[in-house]
Amino acid sequence: MRKNFFLLFSLISFYSFSQKTQNEFSAKYPLGNEVFKKELSQALNVDNIKGNGKDTCYVRFVVERDGSLSNIIAEGKNNSFNKEAERALMKLNPKWTPGSINNVLVRSRFKVPLYIDFGK
């Protein structure tokens, strides 16, 4: 039976542990959030994901001061979805533009929700 799927992404959630100031800038994907969501969904190989119905996975990661990603961890009930989400995020090539506070580069945490519907 062929898997029909539909991936939806919510906006990227940025965790901030301090008040925003005028000189605070979040890390960002160089081609924009919409391109990030599109490239991440294209990098996912749905054939590697086992399951049925609808499922959710949350991918957390840190954008380092040099724009690289670290601490990539996917959390959800479906282990195959978690592993594939981590693999897909590691596969994306462009470095991010790091965040900054008062012109000092800082590490930034992100949490990206991923949704999949295997359908009929």
C-alpha positions as CSV (number, residue, x, y, z in Angstrom):
1,M,0.0,0.0,0.0
2,R,1.4,3.3,-1.0
3,K,1.8,5.9,1.7
4,N,0.0,9.2,1.0
5,F,1.4,11.9,3.2
6,F,1.0,15.5,3.8
7,L,3.5,17.5,5.8
8,L,2.6,20.7,7.5
9,F,4.9,23.1,9.3
10,S,4.2,25.6,11.9
11,L,6.2,28.7,12.1
12,I,9.6,28.2,13.7
13,S,9.4,28.8,17.4
14,F,12.3,30.7,18.9
15,Y,13.0,30.3,22.6
16,S,14.2,33.4,24.2
17,F,15.2,33.5,27.9
18,S,15.6,37.2,28.2
19,Q,13.7,40.3,27.1
20,K,14.3,41.5,23.6
21,T,16.2,44.7,23.1
22,Q,16.5,46.9,20.1
23,N,19.9,45.4,19.3
24,E,18.8,41.7,19.5
25,F,18.5,39.7,16.3
26,S,17.4,36.1,16.0
27,A,19.3,33.6,13.9
28,K,17.8,33.0,10.5
29,Y,18.0,30.7,7.6
30,P,19.8,32.6,4.8
31,L,17.1,31.9,2.2
32,G,14.2,32.6,4.6
33,N,11.7,30.6,6.7
34,E,9.5,29.6,3.8
35,V,12.5,28.1,1.8
36,F,13.8,26.4,5.0
37,K,10.4,24.7,5.5
38,K,10.3,23.7,1.8
39,E,13.8,22.3,1.8
40,L,13.4,20.4,5.0
41,S,10.2,18.8,3.8
42,Q,11.9,17.9,0.5
43,A,14.9,16.4,2.4
44,L,12.5,14.1,4.4
45,N,12.4,10.6,2.8
46,V,8.9,9.4,3.8
47,D,9.7,5.8,2.7
48,N,12.0,5.7,5.8
49,I,9.1,6.6,8.1
50,K,7.0,3.7,9.4
51,G,3.5,4.4,10.7
52,N,-0.1,5.1,10.0
53,G,-2.5,7.9,10.7
54,K,-1.2,11.3,11.8
55,D,2.0,11.9,13.7
56,T,4.0,14.8,15.1
57,C,7.7,15.3,15.7
58,Y,9.5,18.3,17.2
59,V,13.0,18.9,16.1
60,R,15.2,21.0,18.4
61,F,18.5,22.4,17.4
62,V,21.0,25.2,18.2
63,V,22.4,27.6,15.6
64,E,26.0,28.2,16.7
65,R,27.9,31.5,16.4
66,D,29.5,30.4,13.1
67,G,26.0,29.5,11.6
68,S,26.4,25.7,11.9
69,L,23.8,23.6,13.6
70,S,24.4,21.5,16.7
71,N,22.4,19.5,19.3
72,I,19.9,18.3,16.7
73,I,17.3,16.2,18.6
74,A,13.9,15.1,17.4
75,E,11.2,14.1,19.9
76,G,8.0,12.4,19.2
77,K,6.2,9.0,19.6
78,N,7.4,7.6,16.2
79,N,11.1,6.7,16.3
80,S,11.4,6.3,12.6
81,F,10.0,9.8,12.1
82,N,12.4,11.2,14.7
83,K,15.4,9.7,13.0
84,E,14.4,10.8,9.6
85,A,13.7,14.4,10.8
86,E,17.2,14.5,12.3
87,R,18.8,13.1,9.1
88,A,16.9,15.6,6.9
89,L,17.9,18.6,9.0
90,M,21.6,17.5,9.0
91,K,21.4,17.2,5.2
92,L,20.5,20.9,4.7
93,N,23.7,22.7,3.4
94,P,23.5,26.5,3.9
95,K,24.8,27.8,7.1
96,W,22.4,30.0,9.1
97,T,23.0,33.7,9.9
98,P,23.7,33.6,13.6
99,G,21.8,35.6,16.1
100,S,23.3,38.6,17.9
101,I,22.8,40.7,20.9
102,N,24.4,44.2,20.9
103,N,26.5,43.1,17.9
104,V,27.9,40.1,19.7
105,L,27.2,36.7,18.0
106,V,25.2,34.3,20.2
107,R,23.9,30.7,20.0
108,S,20.2,30.4,19.3
109,R,17.8,27.6,20.1
110,F,15.0,26.6,17.7
111,K,12.1,24.1,17.9
112,V,10.4,23.1,14.6
113,P,7.2,21.1,14.7
114,L,6.8,18.6,11.9
115,Y,3.5,16.9,11.0
116,I,2.8,13.9,8.8
117,D,-0.5,12.3,7.7
118,F,-0.1,8.9,6.1
119,G,-3.7,9.0,4.8
120,K,-5.4,6.2,3.0
